[in-house]
Amino acid sequence: MTGGISLSGAPAGRWRLEHDGRRLEAETARAGWNRVVRLFVDGEPAGEATTDWLKASVPYGDSSVEVVFDVLGLVDGQAARCDLVPPAPAGDAPERVSLEKGARPRKDADGAEKGGKREKIAFEAPAGTRAARREALARAHPVLYASRHVVAAVGRVVFPLLGLGVLVRMLLRWIPRPDVDVPFPDVDGPSIPWPDVPWPDLPDLPDVSAPPWLAALLATAKFWVPILIAVGVAAREARRRKRAGATREAPPTAPTAPTGPADREGDARPASGRAAGDAGDR
């Protein structure tokens, strides 16, 4: 296992997931200019996929194992994310939507909204890899990790305001470019007599102007709308990671023994009857 970038592209460990009593493992590596993903089920090879870009998918029954690489993964073959993608739900008849306040969509047995998209199940990253360190940071500081969306949006807004975009364009102009002069023939096209249609005069439209505050809001929308969207995305991701962390830390609940009709009838007897029965047994 390695914590940096391996130029050899050798496997840095296996992604693991316990699902339905089976142990799923995914191994990634670089083979030349391609990335190779190998799937193992209970230690036995179960599939392989090769990609020349940033995403690969290995079939697993009705589901699939989806592996995503980052830019550094193009060099060392390490994956940035590995998920088990459940099969798409069958096309059921559309369900009636309740207009009652607080009504929620119905969910099926697997916890997915009926007729909606099922959530992916994430694999556990190999220890010591970039993905493992990134996941540890996300679990320890979910809000800080989710705020990267806001930082990226602010950077896209501030970058042009600081004049860095103009500086980059000036630097690009200084790069020498080949001057290619291609002589194009001068062809005189035919003269087409277009008809002169007397169009009717349209009435003058009323002069409607937006209030100053609305005009200023619309003029600056290109700056604050991306940041507002990034804040919403970050808040949603932070809530999702907090719920996932609470689910992982919650202790498993012990199953309760089912009570049969005989047990319920025995409990329904009066105290005197139960006492008399116990005395008769003795």
Secondary structure by P-SEA (a helix, b strand, c coil): ccccccccccccbbbbbbcccbbbbbbbbbcccbbbbbbbccccccbbbbbcccbbbbbcccbbbbbbbccccccccccccccccccccccccccccccccccccccccccccccbbbbbbbcccccccaaaaaaaaaaaccccccaaaaaaaaaaaaccccaaaaaaaaaaaaccccbbbbbbbbbbbbbbbccccccccccccccccccaaaaaaaaaccccaaaaaaaaaaaaaaaaaaaaaaaaaccbbbbbbbbcaaaaaaaaccaaaaaaaaaaac
